[in-house]
Amino acid sequence: MNNRRLLYYPAVFYAAILLCVWLLSWVMGVASLLRGGGAEVAPLVSAEGLRWAVRSASDTIDNAPWAAIMLFVTSIGLLWGSGMARSARAVLCGGSLSFVERRAWVSALVALLLYTLLLFLCTVSPWNLLLGVTGNVLTSPLMQGRVILAFAGLLFVTSVYGFMYGNYRSVVDVACSVGDAFSLFAPAFVAVLPATGIVPCAGYAGVLDLLDVTPQGAAVAADVIYLLPFLYTLYFCYREWKKSR
């Protein structure tokens, strides 16, 4: 990829935003003191601010939705590595499928039907393993584990498609497609590192309070910040792939 360096722009951009939050907290804190009032913003560029940053560094990194991000990247790798994403795009763009592709799609749909039937049988009586002892669907293991169950279904369906289509010849090929996806999204993972500190630092400094941002709004903003580099990488790689065809 000739313009691969462009993939690291979000990492540089987020690092610059984080630096601006630190500098803004210091400037606004100094300005408030010069006006004779108390500091409305807690400056991060201070002894107390540095102590907070060191103490909370591990927590801010741990609070990033790494599990959700890894599932997202793994899903992209499975869809692309199996060949399912390319054939789906061909259909959506008005193209036709080969006999092998049609056979793979039929096999994948059968796999999806069987997996759905398995979940159903594990939910209804007498095999109510996923319904739980309470019998309440909302608080059942089925609902609480819906993300991992959906991912397991995706893994099963894409694997069946990949083996029937010929992209996969062993489970090693399945693992390689996931590894390729993580390699592809490496710039986005780099961007997440400075992204983990933007909202917490703005919250500690009081910038969020000045902007009247609620805790719920801050949580949504953090999730968007984490997701954008991966969407940017996905769009950029798709654009480069389309140009190369």
Buried (B, 14 or more C-beta within 10 A) or exposed (E): EEEEEBBBBBBEBBBEBBEEBBEBBBBBBBEBEEEEEEBBBBBBBBEEBEEBBEEBEEEBEEBBBBEEBBBBBBBBBBBBBBBBBBBBEBEEEEEEBEEEBEBBBEBBEEBBEEBEEBBEEBBEEEEBEBBBEEEEEEEBBBBEEEEEBEBEBBBBBBBBBBBBBEBBEEEEBBEBBBEBBBEBBBBBBBBBBBBBBBBBBBBBBBBBEEEEBEEEEBEEBBBEBBBBBBEBBBEBBEEBEEEEE
